[in-house]
Amino acid sequence: MTASTAPPAGIAVLGSANMDLVAYVRVAPARGETVTGESFRTVAGGKGANQAIAAARAGGAVAMIGAVGEDDFGRRLRAALEGAGVGTGRLRTVPGPSGTAHIVVDGEGHNAIVVVPGANGTVTKLTSEDEAAIGAAGALLLQLELPLAGVLAGARAARAHGVRTVLTPAPAQPLPDELLAVTDLLVPNEHEAAALSGARDPREAARVLLDAVPEVVITLGAAGCLYAVRGREPLAVPALAADVVDTTAAGDTFVGALAVALGEGRAVADALGWATAASALSVERPGASSSMPDRAAIDARAAAAHRNP
């Protein structure tokens, strides 16, 4: 069965949903400095919601597990997920505010982010229905914007059901051995890989990380990504040329598209190339979830890259 005729990849996402409050400036302020912004947007985000929307737009059948607050942001976050085709039956509504991310994007497309967890901080354990949603999926996507206890519970449930676990270790923090032991694929960026491994060189970082997990993809921004698996030489995949507007959620777009491609049974090199095309498209548009491309656009960019390497 080819990737184009495969059924949609079944993906569960256990993660955060935040309303992104995004200020665009020519130059980001230094400590103690006030600058005048050029524009402001509110966009559905959070690393969990971002990966869920990215995977759904890329053609996956996606279920989101997490929490939003009783406020207007919570209603808007749920609507944004549903509008992208993400199942929200396991997205609970809890008292209090939803999570927020306060983002400054400078004139070169680089960003700085402060996350306030809000409702996300309540996800410390799973219900039986949450576990059933994980067990019904082919892959579980995890990040670190939920309490670590909730992340670990999700990873353990996935392992118990034979579901592939894909962990994005962001925001960067030390990872307990018990979480690494139930992680199948670790997807850090180069800074997170260095923090986790103690090695600045990506190849050396990957070698160290493979002592803890069986597969690693280190994303390298404009340099592409590096895939490593135990017992083989690492595979470097170059980035595609892009006119960068905003790098917010480029990594989440990559992970969501990669999960879809792997779930469809594509070879690793093909899956990585397709995910790289998705992330290239995302940086050419402003915002987080609003920047994520659909499947047709990813196919077109990947095909163009294949014709013009």
Sequence and secondary structure as in RCSB ss.txt:
>XXXX:A:sequence
MTASTAPPAGIAVLGSANMDLVAYVRVAPARGETVTGESFRTVAGGKGANQAIAAARAGGAVAMIGAVGEDDFGR
RLRAALEGAGVGTGRLRTVPGPSGTAHIVVDGEGHNAIVVVPGANGTVTKLTSEDEAAIGAAGALLLQLELPLAG
VLAGARAARAHGVRTVLTPAPAQPLPDELLAVTDLLVPNEHEAAALSGARDPREAARVLLDAVPEVVITLGAAGC
LYAVRGREPLAVPALAADVVDTTAAGDTFVGALAVALGEGRAVADALGWATAASALSVERPGASSSMPDRAAIDA
RAAAAHRNP
>XXXX:A:secstr
  GGGS   EEEEE   EEEEEEE SS   TT     SEEEEEEE HHHHHHHHHHHTT EEEEEEEEESSHHHH
HHHHHHHHTT EEEEEEEESS  EEEEEEE TTS EEEEEE GGGGG  S  HHHHHHHHTSSEEEE SSS HHH
HHHHHHHHHHTT EEEE   S     HHHHTT SEE  BHHHHHHHHS SSHHHHHHHHTTT SEEEEE GGG E
EEEETTS  EEE       S  TTHHHHHHHHHHHHHHTT  HHHHHHHHHHHHHHHTTSSSSGGG   HHHHHH
HHHHHHH  
